[in-house]
Amino acid sequence: MFRNFGDPQYKKWRKAVYERDNHKCQWPNCESRKKLNAHHIKTWAHFPGLRFEVNNGITLCKAHHDLIKGKEEDYSYSFLQILVAQKFTQDNKRKKS
């Protein structure tokens, strides 16, 4: 299926992913805030029901996004672990406040 980057639903999803990830690449030890991509963890083509689920997205800089192209399945578990760790950290910060 063709992806319409101008679709309001897609734009809303992308913005929500960037905001959750504080507008920086989530690749370990990368702090880049430039040339960001909202990457679908479970691919757009194969998982249409997850296309606009924020938890199916992760922010990557262009360099890391290009690195995983064609190897998305190899990285999906690692990306999901990053999101779980991120959520755990956020929840602990809220409890301490």
N, C-alpha and C positions, 0 to 999 in steps of 0.2 A: 504494500500500500504506500502511496505517495504521502510524504509528510509535509504538511503546510506550516512552515515556521511562523507565518503570520496569523494563524488560527488563534483566536482569543483564549481558548481552553489550553492550547499548547503554551502560549505566553504566560498564562497564569501558573501553569505547572513549573515552567522553567524559573520564573521569579520566586516561587515558593521553595524550590530546591536551592537556589542561590542564597536566599535569606536564611534558611535553616543551616546552611554550611558557612555562614558569615562571609559570603562572597570571596571564598578562597579555595584553592585546590585541596582536596581531601586525601590525596596520595600521601602516604607516610613521609614525613620530613620535607614536604613541599609546602611552602607558604605563599605560592604565587597567587596574585589577585588579577593577573593580566590574561587576556585571551581565554576566558573561561567558557567551558561547555557544560551543559547539564546533560549528563550521560544516563541513558536507560540501563539499569543493571540487568534486568531481564529484557531482552531486545524488543524494540518497537515492532518488528516484523512478526516475531514468533509469539508474543504475549500481548495481544491487543487489549485484553482486559486490564492490563497494568500500565497502559500508556500514560495515564494522567494521575497515577498514584505517586504522591510525593516520596514515599518510602521506596519506590522503585527508581529513584534518581539519586545521583551523586555528582557533585561539582568537581570537574577535573580541568586543569589547564590544558591548553592545546597540545603541549608536548606529551603529557601523559595520556591524553585522549587518543592521540595519534599512535602512541606506543601499543595500545590494547586493541586497535582496530583489527577485526578478524579473529581476535582471541577473547571476545567478550565472555564466553562461557568459562574460560579459565580463571577469570577474575571475579565472577559474580559472587562467589562465596566470600572472598576477601572483602569486597565492597560492602556486603551485608554485615560482616563483622565490624567494619569501621563504623557503620551507622549505629549498630547496637552499642558499641563503646562510647560513641558520641552521646547517645541518649542517656546512658548510665552516668556519664560525667555531668551532663546538664541537670539530671535529676538530683545528683549529690550536691551540686552547687545550690540548687533551690532549697534543699533541706537545711543547709548550713546558714542560709539567709534568715 
